[in-house]
C-alpha cells in the first residue's frame, strides 16, 4: 500500500463514517475472516460499520467473533439495502471485480461514495478510489494485518481480530503449505498467537466438524476421480444427484479438489460440481509449480484467481464440461509435462 493511499485512508477515517464491508459471493475463510477483522478494527475505532455478505457461507465459519452481526444480502435484503444506501464508504475485501458479488453488483455500482479495495487476486478492475492490491500476499487477512499496521495500530489488534485474521491466513494458505506462505506470513501468525489467537481451537472448528454426510460425499468424490497420467492431471465430478443423496450443505466440498494433488506425479487437479439451481457447473482448479490455473480458468471457464488456485464455471452439462476440459489438455501437454 503506497503512502498516498495510506494518507487517503487516514483522512477518510479521521471523520465519522458509515462503512459497509463486503466479501465476495460464497465467502470462504479468508473473506469472512478479513471482513470481520476489519469490522472489529473499525468499530473499535468508533466508526459505524457493517459487514454485508452477498449470500450464505459454511457453518464451520460461523463461530467467528462478530458473525452474528453479518447481514446476508439474499436473506436480509431490505435491511442490507438500507445500510448500503446510508453508506459513506465501502470496503471490498478478497475480490477485485464487482461481478464477484452476485445480486449486490448493481446496488453497489449505483453508489457514488469512495470504495476501498483490499485484495490479493490477479487483474483488478478499477472501481475503487483506494486500492491495496498485491498478488504476492498469502491472503486478504495478511493484508488486513498490514493495513492495520500501516495505520499505526498493530497494538490495537484484539483477541477477536487475531482469531479472525488467523482463520483467514490458515485457510487460504492450506494450513501454511502453499507457496504464497512467506517468512513474513509466519511472523504475522506468530504475532497473532501472541495476541491471543487460539490456533488449536481455530483449526478444530474449521477442519474437525465434519458430518457423516460430508465424509460419505468425500468417498463418492474420490471414487469419481479420473486420473490422466499423460497430462499429470486428476479431476473429480460431483452431480447434483450425488450431492442430494449425501445431504449436501454449503461448504461440504471445501478442500476436495486438493486430494488430486496428493497423488504422486499429479500437478493439476480440478473438481466439477453440478449446481442445477443456478444452471451451471462450478469448477475449482489447483496446481503445483508453474502451471497457471488462473490463466487456464480465464481462458476457458470465465474464471480466474491465483497462479495455483482459481475458480470458474461452465454452462454445459456436467458430462460435457468434463469432456471439454479433457479436450483442452492436449494444448497444455508441454506445460504440464515439462
MARKEVO-30238 format. One record per residue (C-alpha): residue in three letters; z, x, y. Coordinates in steps of 0.001 Angstrom, whole numbers, plus 500000, padded with zeros to 6 digits. Layout:
# residues N
ALAZXY/...
END
This chain:
# residues 338
UNK500000500000500000/UNK498918501629503236/UNK501033501993506350/UNK499081499342508242/UNK499717496757505505/UNK503411497641505327/UNK503727497166509091/UNK501891493832508871/UNK504249492577506129/UNK507306493729508074/UNK506016491848511122/UNK505464488691509073/UNK508918488825507509/UNK510646489625510794/UNK510386485925511612/UNK511413482835509600/UNK508558481753507350/UNK507824479005504858/UNK506443481018501961/UNK504535479830498897/UNK504297482294495985/UNK501542481682493426/UNK500854483242489974/UNK497621482740488027/UNK496911479814485706/UNK498533480128482266/UNK501044482612483671/UNK502360485375481434/UNK505476487525481628/UNK504147489698484448/UNK503044486699486507/UNK506339484792486149/UNK508461487948486388/UNK506763489164489568/UNK506755485802491346/UNK510409485099490542/UNK511440488625491542/UNK509653488221494872/UNK511185484758495306/UNK514686486162494804/UNK513984489025497209/UNK512599486780499964/UNK515283484114499678/UNK517962486819499657/UNK516473487932502982/UNK516913484412504346/UNK513307483271504035/UNK512374479801502785/UNK510254480364499681/UNK508981478509496630/UNK507060479536493502/UNK504272477129492537/UNK502670477771489132/UNK499228476215488521/UNK500356474906485124/UNK502968475318482407/UNK503909478581480691/UNK505617479619477436/UNK509181478628476630/UNK510097482265475951/UNK509759482956479698/UNK511837480020480908/UNK515192481804480616/UNK514440483974483643/UNK516772483543486623/UNK515264481117489133/UNK512946479483486589/UNK514429476056487341/UNK513113476325490915/UNK509455476830489961/UNK507176473895490763/UNK504443473068488245/UNK501333472061490220/UNK499982469911487385/UNK503249468096486703/UNK504780468019490210/UNK501563467671492156/UNK502805465706495162/UNK505817467920495818/UNK503736471064495306/UNK501033469908497721/UNK503684469118500341/UNK505084472658500057/UNK501600474150500341/UNK500842472022503413/UNK504027473320505078/UNK503356476971504203/UNK503117479601506917/UNK502447482460504478/UNK501061482545500911/UNK501718485378498450/UNK499364485526495441/UNK500564487670492532/UNK498904489032489392/UNK495400487767490197/UNK492775488654492776/UNK490381485709492898/UNK491269482112493768/UNK489190480958490806/UNK492120482077488626/UNK494432479265489779/UNK492668476193488426/UNK493176472985490389/UNK495105474818493101/UNK491984476657494247/UNK490590474010496606/UNK494035473302498074/UNK494681476959498933/UNK491135477504500199/UNK491770474867502870/UNK494716476812504316/UNK494385478912507463/UNK497674480826507089/UNK497962484541506183/UNK497588485455502500/UNK499239488484500902/UNK497811489719497581/UNK499779491893495153/UNK497687492630492073/UNK496522495319489641/UNK493253493864488286/UNK489754495130489000/UNK487243493837491562/UNK489490491952494026/UNK487928489313496259/UNK488596489331499995/UNK490589486147500620/UNK493832487951501579/UNK494551489384505026/UNK497042491811503485/UNK496053493383500150/UNK498128495555497879/UNK495642496140495083/UNK495979499075492680/UNK494298499093489260/UNK496267502169488188/UNK499530500201488121/UNK501024499110484802/UNK501895495653486057/UNK502332493480489109/UNK506079493740488538/UNK505887497503489047/UNK504006496776492278/UNK506664494305493456/UNK509267497040492927/UNK507086499332495066/UNK506631496551497634/UNK510396496183497981/UNK510679499974498227/UNK508001500104500956/UNK510158497684502960/UNK513163499955502509/UNK515121497516500371/UNK515418499073496881/UNK519191498964497304/UNK518890495177497634/UNK517415494718494148/UNK519876492368492494/UNK520592491781488813/UNK518282488749488938/UNK515420490723490463/UNK515968493564487981/UNK515787491212484995/UNK512581489581486269/UNK510852492894487022/UNK511888494454483708/UNK510414491458481846/UNK507029491752483513/UNK506778495522483092/UNK507825495279479435/UNK505319492553478558/UNK502342493952480499/UNK502765497451479060/UNK503090496243475456/UNK506707497405475468/UNK505735500601477323/UNK502972501747474953/UNK499787501140476985/UNK498009503953478846/UNK498973502483482216/UNK502628503296481453/UNK503427506380483530/UNK506439508543484216/UNK506862506554487409/UNK506914503334485338/UNK509745504705483213/UNK511667505871486284/UNK511406502370487776/UNK512551500824484481/UNK515479503245484352/UNK516479502203487872/UNK516230498516486908/UNK518535499125483932/UNK520931500976486238/UNK520860497896488475/UNK521841495693485527/UNK518615494705483768/UNK519636493538480298/UNK516887495342478396/UNK518017494483474857/UNK518588490815475686/UNK515266490569477522/UNK513371491934474517/UNK515177489490472238/UNK514485486480474490/UNK510785487283474761/UNK509947488536471260/UNK512599487221468875/UNK512497483464469439/UNK509686482549467026/UNK509379479144465425/UNK508316478799461769/UNK505092477228463056/UNK504234480298465120/UNK504751482677462201/UNK502664480468459918/UNK499970480373462631/UNK500055484172462733/UNK499477484199458987/UNK496499481900459462/UNK495133484151462221/UNK495432487281460100/UNK493747485518457177/UNK490847484630459500/UNK490422488205460749/UNK486903489632460443/UNK486641493426460306/UNK483379495057461367/UNK483889498677460388/UNK480414499705461573/UNK481449498795465129/UNK485140499751464787/UNK485840496141465769/UNK488025493318464458/UNK488182489727465622/UNK490211486608464896/UNK489203482970465225/UNK491562480007465517/UNK490207476465465545/UNK491822473502467255/UNK492430472024463827/UNK494347475140462765/UNK496387475120465964/UNK497294471471465489/UNK498201471977461826/UNK500766474600462854/UNK502212472559465761/UNK500888474969468364/UNK502940475406471535/UNK501862477256474681/UNK502420480969474158/UNK502312480862470352/UNK499205483074470137/UNK500577485670472577/UNK500013489139471127/UNK497942488019468123/UNK494890489900469412/UNK496742493218469206/UNK497028493093465412/UNK493392494146465088/UNK494180497403466863/UNK496849498259464284/UNK494062498836461729/UNK493128502474461265/UNK489807503214462952/UNK489602499974464947/UNK489304500398468727/UNK488067496931469809/UNK489953493708468994/UNK489211490141470040/UNK490657486690469464/UNK488696483450469931/UNK490835480321470354/UNK489248476874470450/UNK490520474527473168/UNK488964471103472698/UNK490853469591475634/UNK489115471961478065/UNK485920472109476009/UNK485928475905475812/UNK486797478811473594/UNK489414481061475199/UNK488991484747474492/UNK491246487801474732/UNK489846491331474465/UNK491770494543473778/UNK490624498129473280/UNK491876501636472726/UNK490403504586474598/UNK487450504496476977/UNK485661501322475849/UNK485947498934478834/UNK486679495392477731/UNK486761494486481424/UNK483052495307481738/UNK482283493617478419/UNK484096490405479408/UNK482484490311482856/UNK479011490864481429/UNK479106488259478664/UNK482091485884478853/UNK482795485029482531/UNK485944487119482419/UNK487486490433483295/UNK490793492183483737/UNK491588495798482898/UNK489724498529481034/UNK491789497978477872/UNK492825494321478260/UNK490749491425479511/UNK490118487724479095/UNK487131485432479054/UNK485772482090477903/UNK482791480526476168/UNK481197477077476387/UNK479682477495472930/UNK481331476203469756/UNK483854478458468051/UNK481371479462465341/UNK478528480017467818/UNK480805482091470067/UNK481772484388467200/UNK478126484779466141/UNK477054485505469729/UNK479825488098470006/UNK478670489813466818/UNK475087489864468098/UNK476193491757471206/UNK477863494594469341/UNK474653496339468345/UNK474118497094472056/UNK477535498792472215/UNK477463500654468913/UNK477073504054470578/UNK480086503469472857/UNK482217502057470045/UNK481470504788467517/UNK481307507844469791/
END
